[in-house]
């Protein structure tokens, strides 16, 4: 549910009654895992998903009933052990089943939702008829974009939509503005390498992308980024630019080991050329790199699991415990 915070907090502020339907257990397999949540308002506005569509209508009805009665409701959606469909729900296309709990949202959920909406680590603890609901969500992965041109604006939009907390930094105040980057968590006017020197918490979930297109800014920024404990460093540029920049970086003292960390030219080969298509290719490379994935089409792979995630959780760091299934 914490991944729905950006939509839920404004509804709560407006006094709109909302119920959440959360997956508490998965039998065999399901499109989403434990912690996946669908929220529904009294007028049947739906936010989020628990199955990608297979049992959403039943989840909505269960949530509306929880809103109407002000009580906690539980159910199992999908197939039973003998392969038959439970009477109250359509079957999951993957042949599994999910246990869910539906409950009206109240003020107890607000602190965790506020933290998640701000991109901070969040833990939600609720008591549902005496049984605990615990959901964890880590702080959002960071995407630091150095440079504030049109490609940076597109990368900010796509990165934010993909769940990154985006920082945009440029030394030109005319470009680095909140109006140009409304989706960014932070917009900084500073020399990129000087901004990187101020970071006090970079980690393997942090990605740095250099889009300044100016060697005077690129080289010191990349030298600084390649010496940080971040998980991804990339730089945009044509192959001739990449080769020349590598020479300049070596001349600036960057070692071959440090240079081997650099993703440049930046992005996967998707064939697109617009800023938005380029941004998509960059985010795809960052995600693939983070998960050590091949970035090949899924149809070329084998195995039962897709998208790399375990079926026991819905989003990174989510844990659900203590709730009895129906």
N, C-alpha and C positions, 0 to 999 in steps of 0.2 A: 504493500500500500504506500510505502514511503516514496516510491517512484512516481506517485500521482500527486505529490504535494503541491506542485505548481498549479494544478487545477482545483484541488480540494480546499486550500487555504482561502482563496477568494470566495468560494461558496460559503464556507463557515463564517467569514467576515460579514457576508450579506445575510446571514441568518437562515440559509437554505438547509432544510433537513436532508441529511445524506446517510445512507447505509453502505457498509462495505461488505463484500463477500470474498472471503480469503480461503485459499487452498491450504488445508492442514495436513493432508497426506495424499500420496500418489500410489496407486496400485498398478503394477507393471509399468506402463508408460503413459505420458500425457504431453500435449503440446507445450504446457508450461508447468512449472514445478511448485514446490511448497513455498508459500508466501505470495504467490501471484494473487492479485486482487482486482476485482471489478467493483466500482462504486456506482450507485444509482441514487438519483434524487426522487422526490415524491412525484414529480411530473414525468418520471421515466427517462430522464436524461442519463445516458450511460457514459462512464469514464473508465478506461482501462479494459482489461480482459483477463479471463482465467483459463481460456482454452483456445483462443484464436477463432472462435465462432461456433464450435461444436455444441456447447451446452450453455451458451450465453443467455438464451431466452429463459431457461430454467433458473439460472443464477439471478437474473433480473427479477423474476417473480419472487424468489426467496428473499432478495433484498427488499423489495417493496413490502413484503409481508412483515419483515423485521421493522421497517419504518412504521407500518400501520399499527402494529401491536406494541412497539417499543420494547421488544424482547429479542433474545438471542435465538437464532434458528440454525439447525444443522441438517446436513443432507449428504448423500453420496450420489454423484452423477457419473454415469457411464455403465460399464459392463460388470456383472457379478462374476464370481469365480468360475461358474459353469458356462460363461460366455453369453448369458442372456442379459438383456437390457433391464436396468432397474425401472420399476413402474413409473417413477416420478420424473425420469429424465431421458433425454435422447442419449445415444451412445457416443463416446469419443471415437473419432475416426481411427485413432491408433490402437483401439481395442482395450484401453485401460479404463481406470476409474479414478475419480478424485473425491476426497472428503472435503467438505467446505463448511465454514461457519459464517453466518450473516449476522451483522450487529449494527445498531445505529451508532454513528460517530458522535462523540461528545467532546467536551473541553479537555478531557484527559489525554486525547491524542494530539492536541494542538502543539505542545512544545517540540515533540519529535517531528511533526510535519513542518514546523517553522525551520528547524535545523536542516531537514532534508531539502527544503525549498531553497535554502541559502547555500546548498552544496556541502554542508558540514556533515560529519559523521552523526548518525542518529540512531537511537534505540527507542522502540515503541514497546511499552509494557502496559497491557490492559488485563483486567480481570473480567472474564465473561461468565457470569453465573458461577463465580468461584473458581473458574479454571483459567490459567494464565495464557495469554497470547504474548509472545515475544518476537519482535521483528527487528533485525539489525540491518543497517545500511551504512557502508563506509562513506567517507567523504568522496565527492565526485572526483574522478580522474581529471588532472589539469592539462589543458592545452594552452601553451604560451606561443602566441603568434607575434613574431618580430617583423614589423612592417605593417603599414596600414593602407595599402592600395586596394584595388578592386578584388584581386584574388584573396586578399586577407579578409575582406568583408564577406565574401562567399564562404571561405573556410570557417569564419566565426559562426555564420548561420548554420552550416552543416554540422560543425563540431558541437554547438550547443544543442542542436536537435538530437545528436547522438549521445547526449548525456555528459559531455565534458563541461567543466568549469573553465571558461575561456578568458584568458588575459590577452589583450592587444597592447603592444608597446611600439611607439614610434617617436623619433625625436622631433617630428614636425607636428606642432599643435593643431595646424589647420586640418590635418587628416585624422589624427587620433582624437576623435570626439565621440561622445555618447550617442549623438544623433546618427553617426555613421555605423556605430556598432551597438545597437540597442540590446542585442542578445548577450553581450559580453558581461561576465561577472566583474571585470575590472578593465579600465582603459587607462593606460599610463603614458604620460609624455616624458620621455627620457631617452638617452642613448641606450640602445639595446644591451650592450655589454655591461653598462653601468647598472641597468635594471637587474640583469641576471646576478650581479654581484650582491644584490640585496636579498636574494631568496634565502630563507632560513629553513625551508622544509622540502626541498626537492626530493623525489623518490622515484622508484621504478615505474610508477603510474603517471609520471609527468612526461609530456611530450613537448619538445621545442621545435618550432618550424620557422626557419628564417626566410622571409619573403621580401627583404628590403631592396634587392636588385642594385645594390651599391657596394662595391668591394670595400670601400672605406668603413662601411657599417657591417657588412657580412663577415669579414675576416675576424675582427675582434669579438663579434657576437658568437661566431662558431667556435672560436678558441675557448671562450668562456663556457659555452654550453657543453662542449665535448669533455670538459673537466668536471662537470657536475654529475652526481649520481642519479641521472634521469634515465628513463627507459628508452627514449627515442629522441634522436636529433636528426632533423631533415632540413634540406635547403633546396629551394627551387632554382632552376636554371637550365639552359641548353647544355649539351655535352661539352661544347668548347668552353663555356663558362665554368662548368664543373671542373674541367681539367686545369684551367688557369687558377681557379680558386684553390685547388688542392696544392698547387705549387706555392701560392702565397701563404697558405696555412703552414706548410712545411717550413717556409722561410721565417714564419712567425713563431716557430718552436713547437708546433703541433707534431706529435710523434705519429708514426705509421699505425701504431696500435690505437691511438685516439682517432685517427682519421678513418680507420676501418669501421667505426661506429656510425659514421655519417651516411644517412640515406639521401643520396643525391645522384641523379635527378630525383626529385621527390614525387612519390605517388606510384600507384600501379598502372599498368598499361590497359586502360579501359577504352581507349580510342576517342574519348571526348576532348574538346578543346575550350569550351566556355569556362568562365570562372567557377560556375556551379559544378560542372562535370569534373573539372580539375580538383575542386575541393572534395568531391566524393571519392576520387581516386586517392587523395592524401589520407582521408580518414580511414579508408579501407586498408591502406598500408599500415597505418598506426595500429589499428585493431588486430590485423594479422600478425604484426610484429609482437604485440603484447602477448598474444596467445601462442606464439611460435607455430602459427598455422601456415599451410601451404598456399593459401589464397587461390586454390584451384576450384573449379566448379564442383558443387557437392555431388553431382551425378557421376563424377569420376572417382569418388571415394567409395569405401566399403565400411560396413559396421552399422550397428543399430542407432547409434547416437549421432545427431546432427548438431552443428553449431557449437560443438565442443563442451557445452555445459552439462553438468550432472542433472538428472531429472529430479533431484531432491530439493532444488532451490529455484526460485523464480528470478532473482536478480542477485548481483554479486554481494556476498556477505549476508544474505537473508537467512534467518533461522526461525523456524516455527516450532513451538513445543507446548506440551501440556494440555492440548485441547482434545477431548474425547471425540472420536468419529461417531457418526450416527449409527 
